[in-house]
Amino acid sequence: MNSDHIIGKSVPRKEGRDKVTGKSEYVDDMVLPNMLFGATVRSQIPRGHIRKITFGPGVAWDEFVIVSAKDIPGKNCIALIGDDQPCLATDVVNHPEEPILLLAHPDRYLLPKAVQAVSIEYHPLPGVFSIEESERRTEIVWGKDNIFKTYMIEKGDVHGIWAKADYIVEGEYSTGAQEQLYIENNGMIAAFDAAQGITVWGSLQCPYYIHKALMALCNLPAEKVRVVQMETGGAFGGKEEYPSMIAAHAALLAIKAGRPVKIIYDRLEDMAATTKRHPSRTRHRTAVSRDGKILGGEIDFTIDGGAYLTLSPVVLSRGAIHAGGPYYWPSVRIRAQAVATNAPPHGAFRGFGAPQSLFAMERHMDHIAHTVGLSPIEIRRRNFLQPGQATTTEQVVREPIDLGKLLDRALQVSEYHSKKQRFSGENQSGDVRKGMGIAAFLHGAGFTGSGERYLNSVVGVEGCADGNVRVLVSSTEFGQGTKTVLSQIAAEALGLPYENVSTAQPDTLEVPNSGPTVASRTVMVVGKLVQSAALGIAQTLIASGQLHEGYSPDEFRTACQQHVATHGQFRCWSRYEAPSGIFWDDEKYRGEAYAAFAWAVYIAEVTVDLTTYSVSVDDFVALQEVGKVLHPVLARGQIIGGVAQGIGFSLYEKVIWQNGRMQNGQMTNYIMPTSSDLPPIRVFFEELGNVHGAYGAKGIGELPMDGPAPAIVNAVEDALGVRFDSVPLLPEDIMDGLNKSGLAASSPQNNASSVGGDR
Amino acid sequence: MTDPRQSQAKSGISFTVNGEPREVRAYPMERLLDVLRHQLELTGAKEGCGEGECGSCAVLMDGALVNSCLVPVLQAEGASIVTIEGLAAGEQLHGLQEAFLECGGAQCGICTPGMILAACHLLNGKSDPTLEEIREGLSGNLCRCTGYSQILEAVQEAAQRRKSA
């Protein structure tokens, strides 16, 4: 066996060379012969009945392929959790970007004008545009009551705690929609042929989600639907479910046209029509003892799902389970609901509900600290979950995690105490105020509860004719390093050099369904399956006598070549099996919510300018326990990138809505951080290992999205002594807050306030 | 996407691309980006926003860094253009490409061609930039994956290596 470990080494990214030389093929780079270009005619109103469609003058309509709902061979829906979202609206529209018609033409420049020339008359209905309006139920826009899904998590006796409380601390917190803003817009190409069925190539995260949606839509059997992932220019959850819609549209046009059709969204269409992070509102009511111990509480967590169900139940679930943070709650009642509005459906975005509920929890911890008269440090220390204690879903912490120690290290590397001391002096005068903020949190990796069992993922590893090894998964690469790390895992398991192993491009003709590439599950769950399928390859060769234990890479190559020459295709499979002793109750929402949690303490240092009210993050410490780091460069890249998105979520990225439609769908007016806006993001790992993950790994992709918003807003409060409970927190919000609190810029000497002390 | 053919007829435009003289027939107001991608099949330049905000379509034109989505091809007449495809010398990667690979400067890769060309432009003007100068120099190129740190490190690394080479 090769004694050099590949795990833990920063080996070169598999597809890296193509990316730095411009050779990688993204969907818009692909051209098929006779290809048409497709475009989407969308609703112009948020809600109403379609009365009449007119194809206006000035367009040679006979040159266009035109598709409406009546051209759909199968069911008019984008099959996901529910079937409520039509592929093309027929009678009713429920949001202002709802697709109604599709057009295709060989000349891409003629499409925008044609889309404009279609006029649609409506009988408008009143719309619902906020959580509060939806809850009022004056208008019912979905189901019987505007509610997509509710969950209740109950632990202990909440009823009895209020009388025992020394303090009852209440708060309401909200977070806005956030656009994923991958730099590559969504796009798909479809081709149809009666014998082979439909093939789509595209920018996507989940090949088998699209496969399922196209089977239902086109009324085709599994073998006549093929989905191929092209190189994908960022996703972050934004290419989890909406690509099924675009693939469906391209497929319908291709079927009708009898020619391949490419649909590429421009930035405006991508921003306006595709999914965003769910806006949220969280209410906390917490009973606390004199010494700062949480006795129990109630948490009401509500998200705005937009017009259709899509993934809202799952986002809601993760948000609800994370709502209690990394703290011990002797009793708690968490009520969660996802409500309908007439906006385009909100969807998956890194963190998936957890950044929303954890923002509330970590802001609320600072309020509890202020109320009780403890520091933000001490209030957390006194309530951290300890090994042996149970989470809000009664999941017992079995690993030896010491959150106090994580906190100590984060305080030390951020120089928290000395900076706090310095700022309390400096904040007495001048035009700026500085502050420090802490967020402690956890993030569960993999699907929630019984989710992984339902997914029932399968992974293949192939011994190839040339003696090399290929990993077969539907898990996609879109920046995280999927192909690199899965190849590392297989190479390590087989004792082969990294160069001898590759990971196949996801193509449903070739690869099994290893589940969607979401939920920080790829390395931990899929990686573990790759490890065992790879071992199957070695065991088969050894059992057949073609290889002996302790083989060299050359011996492996020869044996593998011989095996393929003798027996033909040589593949081993591994299917997910739930770890024993894992219990989850879907009814009561109780039990082992996740196979592993990653744990983190983030600390932000900010400066607030009292003239412009702008906030700059000056330093950011991201410390986390993630099991084992399999590839240091990629892991650090995940954390820094996630923190950067979290800083955008906190301070820059605001979706401006008008009647359910995004008004600022451009990069000029929806602002994400540039290289000049970000502080040094300092990443620190602790590694405890994880029995359920490949080589001890836990998931890390989503974790870094959870901490920045609360850490930064806590720091702003620390700087100004004024409470802010919403993100994004823009300069105008800070000005408002200071004005309302009477601490306007005219009297900066009054602004300084060291909140909660520092101990 | 506006139709570039509204006013004038196609005309011949000559320029140098990655060291080779090229001639295309194009509408004067066609975007340089489209001519590169569709006619010359140089798809390394990407369209991220179509309005000069993201920099993923950046190329070098007579040594200047331009967003090719904002350049009418007419303007490129006689110019010397360098795209990402022209940076490596055969199989030998440019120092910036190597450093991006090693330091984790490329994740999803979509901003990478523009980012590397912006870095190239920066280092051509300043062989030993400070971190602040690199931040400033790349601030016209958006990256959603990396949070930029590993890109900045890659540029520093490439500058260092070039100095000690």
Interface residues (C-beta under 8 A of the other chain):
Chain A: S10 P12 R13 E15 G16 R17 D18 K19 V20 T21 G22 K23 S24 E25 Y26 D28 D29 R108 Y109 L110 L111 P112 K113 Q180 L181 Y182 I183 E184 N185 E231 T232 G233 G234 A235 F236 D266 R267 F478 G479 Q480 G481 V633 L634 R636 G637 I640 G641 G642 V643 A644 Q645 Q666 M667 T668 M672 P673 T674 S675 S676 L678 P680 I681
Chain B: M1 T2 D3 P4 R5 R37 L42 T43 G44 A45 K46 E47 G48 C49 G50 E51 E53 C54 S56 T83 I84 E85 L87 A88 L93 Q97 F100 L101 E102 C103 G104 G105 A106 Q107 C108 G109 I110 C111 T112 P113 I116 I134 R135 E136 L138 S139 G140 N141 L142 C143 R144 C145 T146 G147 Y148 S149 Q150 I151 L152
